[in-house]
Amino acid sequence: MTTMCGLLAFFSARGDAAAHRDNIAGALECLHHRGPDETGVEVVGDASGRYADGVFAHKRLAIIDVALSHEPLPYANGRYLLTFNGEIYNYIELREELAREFGAQFATAGDGEVIVAGYHYWGEQVLTRLRGMFAFVIWDRQERRAFGARDYFGIKPMHYLETADGLYLASEKKALLPFAHSNYEGDAGIDTANLSHYLTLQYVPEPGTLHKGINRIGSGEYLTWTPGGRIEVRRWYRPVFRPTPVSDEQKLYHEIRETLRESVRMHMRSDVPVGSFLSSGIDSTAVVALAREFNPNILTFTVGYDVPGYSEIDVAQESARHLDVTTIPTKIGPQDMIDALPKIVWHLDDPVADPALVPLYFVAKKAAEHVTVVLSGEGADEFFGGYTIYREPLSLGSVNGLPGGVQKGLRAVSKAIPQGVKGKSFLERGTTPIEQRYYGNARMFTEEEKQHLLRRYDPSVRYTDVTAPIYAECTELDDVTKMQYVDLYTWLRGDILVKADRISMAHSLEVRVPFLDRAVFDVAAPSRWT
């Protein structure tokens, strides 16, 4: 298969899915940008033939096994039906393992069939064997059971909505809105708590959205549903940091480099051209440096503003010359940004107040003129502690290491210092526990400001509603690693990966992220420099 794509699935609570086919097919068209190569819509019944249990709808962007692997994809004489968005990079190895251990048969040469075959033989444990990015839904006609899952770090999206008619799942929220609007009156179904969170965090945190009733399967989670039953969402993967002192820096460097090299190699598996983004940053430059080992002619793409001092193009071009690769630059001006903004907002579904959306939109557009797949450097900062804000616990050590009574006194002093006076912020932050101080890489409005912005401000809705459960999972970690862990569950999947997916797919372009690989995380998790 593969397939970057847009998927939309409906499972009927009454066994009357056929009556919903045309509405599902119509809603699917708003996902055409995710998969312009092929459309598939199929009604699926149970094994007895008495019920029309579901409708599978799919928009395909063909990447691997272009001629075959049409979706929805059947397996085991039609017992299962799969619709899939993503890439399984170790699909060749898994095919061989399934054939060797179980005698598994395959009708395609793609990676999607590996998922459903693995589910047949391994059940839910297939998830732990997949190396890649994915969001998929499997319907088991024999058990009358839906099984949907997302990848380890939430690279690919999956939204769901349950109504009296049944369960809907989709790659983007916009495909579910026609079925959600009929359930709410008056306020258009706006989730005011998530609106408040957005105004603080600059994105809507998972698992919710700005619409009541429409949620997201979280990263590393799966969902099950049967007619007449209830939705069950469970976590199948939780990243665990294990910071330990590093005594041999060269050994660690070699291990990280070789693991990332292997990840890049596997991420370049494709039957269509693969390029790479190239910015002035270390992460994308490292990816390109490794990618050129496997394709010396790889095309790279960079973007900048038509304003001196605000462009990454010069640095990216210097890196490209050093690496001996071709880079294709794109410059954008004020009018370009104004013209693109409505399109960007439409593709996002829920708002993301990140100015990096604009240059990403244009560099993705340019890349799509030359290739179908690009590599990118998302995840490097979260895995390896690259954000400058991660230095804050070290800079505040002279204060937050003091006895509690002394900190309490300094906190009182900070309150007496007028706003804007040097030292006030330092004392405030240094005497505030990390759990109350840090809630991600960006923040927009204070609680006082939100009182003036919102008609129905609710003081009981706080950012700690989002972060407290995450901090509770990492109490044993040091403050820097706690910040990384929080960012994995908030900033990374709420901002970074949302914009990477939506904006690349706006141009029918697949973005692959070699840093966000399970093997890369495993080598990053224990890293701590002495």
FENCORVEN-V81474 format. One record per pair of residues at least 6 apart in sequence whose ideal C-beta (glycine too) atoms are under 6 Angstrom apart, sorted by the first residue. I is the first residue (numbers start at 1). J is the second residue. Records with the same first field share a line. If there is no record, write none. Layout:
I: J + J
//
This chain:
1: 65 + 69 + 110 + 111 + 112
2: 63 + 64 + 87 + 110 + 111
3: 60
4: 61 + 510
5: 34 + 35 + 58 + 59 + 60 + 61 + 85
6: 31 + 34 + 35 + 59 + 171
7: 58 + 83 + 85 + 171
8: 28 + 57 + 170 + 175
9: 56 + 83 + 137 + 169
10: 20 + 24 + 55 + 168
11: 54 + 146 + 166 + 167
12: 53 + 166
13: 166 + 227
15: 51
17: 43 + 52 + 53 + 54 + 55
18: 43 + 52
20: 55
21: 43 + 55
24: 55 + 57
25: 41
27: 175 + 178
28: 57
30: 174 + 175
31: 59 + 175
32: 59
33: 506 + 508
34: 59 + 505
35: 59 + 60 + 61
36: 508
37: 60 + 61 + 62
38: 60
39: 59
40: 58 + 71 + 72
41: 57
42: 56 + 72
43: 52 + 55
44: 54 + 81 + 139
45: 51 + 52 + 53
46: 53 + 141 + 144
47: 141 + 142
54: 139
56: 72 + 81 + 83
58: 71 + 72 + 83
60: 71
61: 508
63: 270 + 272
64: 110 + 111 + 271
65: 108 + 109 + 110
66: 271
68: 108
69: 108 + 110 + 112
71: 83
72: 81 + 83
73: 82 + 112
74: 81
75: 116
76: 120
79: 141 + 142
80: 116 + 138 + 140
81: 139
82: 112 + 116 + 138
83: 137
84: 112 + 136
85: 135 + 156 + 171
86: 133 + 134 + 156
87: 132 + 133
88: 111 + 114 + 130 + 132
89: 131 + 132 + 266 + 267
90: 131
91: 111 + 114
94: 114
95: 114
98: 104 + 117
102: 121
104: 117
106: 113
115: 136
116: 138
118: 126
119: 126 + 138
127: 149 + 236
133: 151 + 155 + 156
134: 151 + 156
135: 150 + 156 + 158
137: 148 + 169
138: 147
139: 146
144: 226
145: 226
146: 225
147: 224
148: 169 + 223
149: 222
150: 158 + 217 + 219
152: 220 + 237 + 518
153: 219 + 516
154: 219 + 493 + 497
155: 497 + 516
157: 171 + 501
158: 217
159: 170 + 173 + 176 + 214 + 216
160: 169 + 215
161: 168 + 176 + 180 + 213 + 214
162: 231
163: 183
167: 225
168: 176 + 179
170: 176
172: 349
173: 209 + 214 + 349
174: 349
176: 214
180: 211 + 213 + 214
184: 212
189: 211 + 212
191: 208 + 210 + 212
192: 456
193: 461
194: 204 + 208 + 210
196: 461
197: 205
198: 204
199: 444 + 445 + 450
200: 463
201: 440
202: 353 + 442 + 444
203: 352 + 494 + 495
204: 210 + 350
205: 466 + 494
206: 216 + 218 + 493
207: 215 + 216 + 218
208: 215
209: 350
210: 350
217: 223
219: 493
220: 235 + 236 + 237
221: 233 + 235
222: 236
223: 233
224: 232
225: 231
239: 488 + 521
241: 481 + 525
242: 525 + 526
243: 481 + 528
244: 526 + 528
245: 528 + 530
246: 252 + 529 + 530
255: 523
256: 523
259: 519 + 520 + 523
260: 520
261: 290
263: 514 + 517 + 520
264: 290 + 291 + 514
265: 294
267: 512 + 514
268: 274 + 294
270: 373
272: 372
273: 371
274: 373
275: 299 + 367 + 371 + 374
276: 288 + 291 + 298 + 300 + 374 + 375
277: 284 + 301 + 374 + 376
278: 284 + 288 + 300 + 302 + 316 + 327
279: 312 + 316
280: 312 + 315 + 316
283: 377 + 380
284: 377
285: 319
287: 375 + 377 + 514
288: 300 + 323
289: 323
291: 298 + 375
292: 298 + 323 + 325
298: 325
299: 326 + 370
300: 320 + 325 + 327
301: 328 + 363 + 366 + 367
302: 313 + 316 + 327 + 329
303: 330 + 359 + 362 + 363
304: 311 + 312 + 313 + 331
305: 311
306: 331 + 333
313: 329
316: 327
317: 327
320: 327
330: 362 + 363 + 366
332: 362
337: 358
340: 361
344: 357 + 361
347: 502 + 506
348: 502
352: 495 + 498 + 499
354: 495 + 499
357: 499
360: 503
361: 503
364: 503 + 504 + 507 + 509
365: 507
367: 374 + 509
368: 507 + 509
373: 510
374: 511
375: 512
376: 511 + 513
378: 496 + 500 + 513
379: 513 + 515 + 516
380: 386 + 515
381: 387
382: 484 + 487 + 488 + 492
383: 521 + 524
384: 524
385: 484
390: 480 + 483
393: 479 + 480
396: 429 + 430
399: 430
400: 430
407: 431
410: 427 + 431
411: 431
414: 424 + 427 + 428
417: 424
429: 437
434: 479 + 482
435: 471
438: 483
439: 463 + 467
440: 490 + 491
441: 491
450: 457
451: 457
467: 486
470: 486 + 489
474: 482 + 485
500: 511
504: 511
//
